[in-house]
Amino acid sequence: MAMSKERIAGYLFVLPALIYMLFFVGYPIIDNVRLSFIDVNVMNIASGDQPFVGWDNYREVFQEGILGKSLINTLIYTLGSIIIQFIIGLGLALLFSLPFRLAPRLRGLVMISWLLPATITAMMFKFMFSSDGIANALLMQLHVINHPIDWLVNSVTAMIVLILANSWIGIPFNMILLTTGLTTIPRDIYESAAIDGANVFQRFYKITLPLLKAAIMSLLVLGFIYTFKVFELVLITTHGGPVNATQMMSTYAYKLSFDEFKYSQGAAVSNVMFLVLLIVGILYLRIVNKEERS
């Protein structure tokens, strides 16, 4: 049976997007997988003599031990950032949903940190948390500390600074998405609950959170993916140091590829990172489909 004109027109509308996805998304992924199974380094990249090595690149990056450390660092950084961003973002969304005069202006002011490029934020936090930065000056002024702290030299404090910097960027994103979700909740539900005697906390746990569940799920998954692939913020602020204490998977792949010129091993690390994000994406789709069916 011949396809109808409407169906053909539908395929033609989809075709440009399909070509774009295949060329700019599909091809780099496939070529990166191919690169990870051959040996490409600075000595043979021009000669074309690049032998097939199978799983050797993956085996070497796992045996070096930095990949496991970078995976743990990335998870700590991602989960720490998401928790802070979500709690403060939800609090601001609830605050600015209240009817007071300055709410729109304050909401716009909070958005500034999200609008700044990550490189600017990284340089700003690097300056603020340097030995003679404003963070040490403020803490010493308040008599919290007696001597300046080398925030970016200590492994624990360096990770804390990165999480704070990423949270500062991500809070407005959380706030806006949760504010959008709050506007979809009918006000008469709250009014009916108030008439029935429900207090503020009961209305929050029994109405707000359940009806925001879909928005929260989308927000957490998008936040995980966006945060997990962090690159420029870490590269500029700590460059993965001290001693790989803040080395993330993306910066480790960059280090292998462009500092040590082990292009195939860098591709292998990138593929492991892609696999983690793919699993998260599949889990999210399964949860969403399950919610829609129920």
C-alpha positions in Angstrom: 0.0 0.0 0.0 1.4 3.4 -1.0 2.1 5.9 1.8 -0.3 8.8 2.1 0.9 12.3 1.3 0.5 13.3 5.0 2.8 10.4 6.1 5.4 11.3 3.4 5.2 15.0 4.5 5.8 13.9 8.0 9.0 11.9 7.1 10.3 14.9 5.1 9.8 17.2 8.2 11.7 14.7 10.3 14.5 14.1 7.8 16.6 17.3 8.5 16.7 16.5 12.2 17.5 12.9 11.5 20.4 13.9 9.3 21.7 16.4 11.9 21.5 13.7 14.6 23.3 11.1 12.5 26.1 13.5 11.4 26.7 15.5 14.6 25.8 12.9 17.3 25.8 9.4 15.8 29.1 9.7 13.8 31.2 11.1 16.7 30.0 8.4 19.1 30.7 5.6 16.6 34.1 7.1 15.7 35.1 7.5 19.3 34.3 3.8 20.0 36.4 2.9 17.0 39.2 5.1 18.3 39.2 3.3 21.6 39.9 -0.1 20.0 43.0 1.0 18.1 46.3 2.5 19.2 46.5 6.2 18.3 49.2 8.4 20.0 51.4 11.3 19.1 54.0 9.0 17.4 51.6 7.3 14.9 48.8 9.8 14.4 50.3 11.1 11.2 51.6 7.9 9.8 48.3 6.1 9.8 49.9 3.0 11.3 47.3 2.5 14.0 47.0 -1.2 15.0 43.9 -2.8 16.4 44.5 -3.5 20.1 41.0 -4.7 21.3 40.3 -4.0 25.0 43.9 -3.0 25.8 43.1 0.7 26.2 40.3 0.0 28.6 42.4 -2.5 30.5 45.2 0.1 30.9 43.1 3.0 32.1 41.4 0.7 34.6 44.8 -0.7 35.9 46.3 2.8 36.3 43.7 3.4 39.1 42.9 7.0 38.1 39.7 6.1 36.2 38.1 4.6 39.3 39.2 7.6 41.4 37.8 10.0 38.7 34.5 8.1 38.6 34.2 8.3 42.4 35.1 12.1 42.3 32.6 12.7 39.6 29.8 10.9 41.6 30.7 12.8 44.8 30.7 16.1 42.9 27.5 15.3 41.0 25.5 14.1 44.0 26.8 16.9 46.3 25.9 19.5 43.7 22.4 18.1 42.9 21.4 17.9 46.6 22.4 21.5 47.3 20.9 22.8 44.1 17.6 21.0 44.6 17.1 21.9 48.2 17.9 25.6 47.7 16.2 25.7 44.3 13.0 24.3 45.8 13.1 26.7 48.7 13.5 29.7 46.3 10.7 28.4 44.0 8.3 28.1 47.0 9.4 31.6 48.3 9.0 33.3 44.9 5.6 31.7 44.3 4.3 33.7 47.2 2.5 36.9 46.1 4.8 39.8 47.2 5.9 42.8 45.2 9.7 42.0 44.8 9.3 38.4 43.8 9.7 38.9 40.0 12.7 41.2 40.5 14.4 38.9 43.0 13.8 35.9 40.8 15.5 37.7 37.9 18.4 38.6 40.1 18.9 35.0 41.1 19.1 34.0 37.4 22.3 36.0 36.9 24.5 33.2 38.1 23.0 30.8 35.6 23.5 33.2 32.8 27.2 33.7 33.4 29.6 31.4 31.4 31.1 28.6 33.5 34.6 29.9 32.7 33.7 33.2 34.4 32.3 31.4 37.4 35.4 29.2 37.7 37.7 32.2 37.6 35.6 34.0 40.1 35.5 31.1 42.6 39.3 30.5 42.1 39.9 34.1 43.0 37.5 34.1 46.0 39.0 30.9 47.5 42.6 31.7 46.9 44.8 32.1 50.0 44.4 35.9 50.0 40.8 35.7 48.6 37.6 37.1 50.0 36.5 33.8 51.6 39.5 33.7 53.9 39.3 37.5 54.6 35.6 37.1 55.6 36.1 34.1 57.8 39.1 35.7 59.6 37.1 38.9 60.0 34.3 36.9 61.7 37.0 35.1 63.8 36.0 31.7 62.4 39.6 30.9 61.4 42.9 32.3 62.6 45.0 31.6 59.5 44.1 31.5 55.8 43.0 28.2 54.4 44.6 26.9 51.2 41.2 25.9 49.8 42.4 24.7 46.4 45.5 22.9 47.7 43.7 20.6 50.2 41.9 17.6 48.5 38.7 17.9 50.6 38.3 21.7 50.5 39.0 21.8 46.8 36.1 19.4 46.1 33.9 21.6 48.4 34.8 24.7 46.4 33.9 22.9 43.1 30.6 21.8 44.5 29.8 25.3 45.8 30.7 26.8 42.4 28.5 24.3 40.5 25.6 24.7 43.0 25.8 28.5 42.5 25.3 28.0 38.7 22.6 25.3 39.0 20.3 26.7 41.7 18.5 29.1 39.3 18.0 26.2 36.8 16.3 24.2 39.6 14.3 27.2 40.7 12.9 28.0 37.3 11.9 24.4 36.5 10.3 23.9 39.9 8.5 27.3 39.6 7.0 26.1 36.3 5.8 22.9 38.0 4.3 24.9 40.9 2.2 27.0 38.5 0.5 23.9 37.1 -0.9 23.0 40.6 -4.5 24.3 40.8 -4.8 26.8 43.7 -8.3 25.5 44.6 -6.6 22.2 45.9 -4.7 24.2 48.5 -7.8 26.2 49.4 -9.9 23.0 49.8 -7.1 21.4 52.0 -6.9 24.6 54.1 -10.6 24.5 54.7 -10.3 20.8 55.7 -7.7 21.9 58.3 -4.4 20.9 56.6 -1.5 23.1 57.8 1.4 24.4 55.7 3.6 21.3 56.1 0.7 18.9 55.4 -0.2 20.8 52.2 3.5 20.6 51.2 3.9 16.9 51.8 0.5 15.8 50.6 -0.1 18.1 47.7 3.0 20.0 46.5 5.5 17.2 46.5 3.3 14.5 44.9 2.1 16.8 42.1 5.7 18.0 41.5 6.9 14.4 41.2 7.2 14.4 37.4 9.0 17.8 37.4 11.4 16.7 40.2 12.3 13.4 38.3 13.0 15.3 35.1 15.0 17.9 37.0 17.1 15.4 38.9 18.0 13.3 35.8 18.8 16.4 33.7 20.8 17.8 36.6 22.7 14.5 36.9 23.6 14.4 33.2 24.5 18.1 33.1 26.7 17.9 36.3 28.3 14.5 35.5 29.9 15.8 32.3 31.4 18.9 34.0 34.6 20.1 32.3 35.6 23.7 32.1 34.6 24.5 35.7 37.1 21.9 37.0 39.7 22.5 34.4 40.0 26.2 35.2 39.5 26.0 39.0 41.7 23.1 40.1 42.8 21.3 36.8 42.0 18.0 38.5 44.4 18.6 41.4 45.7 18.4 44.0 47.1 14.9 43.0 43.9 13.9 41.1 41.7 14.7 44.2 39.3 16.6 41.9 40.0 14.7 38.7 36.7 14.1 36.9 36.1 11.6 34.1 35.9 14.4 31.5 39.1 16.1 32.7 40.8 12.8 32.9 39.9 12.0 29.3 41.1 15.5 28.3 44.4 14.9 30.2 45.0 11.6 28.5 44.2 12.9 25.0 45.7 16.4 25.0 48.3 16.4 27.8 49.7 12.9 27.4 48.7 12.5 23.7 47.2 9.0 24.4 44.2 9.6 22.2 42.8 6.1 22.3 42.9 5.9 26.1 41.2 9.2 26.3 38.5 7.9 24.0 38.1 4.8 26.2 37.5 7.0 29.3 35.0 9.0 27.3 33.1 5.9 26.3 32.9 4.7 30.0 31.5 8.1 30.9 29.0 7.8 28.0 28.0 4.4 29.2 27.2 5.7 32.7 25.1 8.5 31.3 23.3 6.1 28.9 22.3 3.9 31.8 21.0 6.9 33.7 19.0 8.0 30.6 17.5 4.5 30.1 16.5 4.3 33.8 14.9 7.6 33.6 12.9 6.6 30.4 11.8 3.4 32.2 10.6 5.3 35.2 8.7 7.9 33.1 7.0 5.1 31.0 6.0 3.3 34.2 4.6 6.5 35.6 2.6 7.2 32.4 1.2 3.6 32.3 0.1 3.8 35.9 
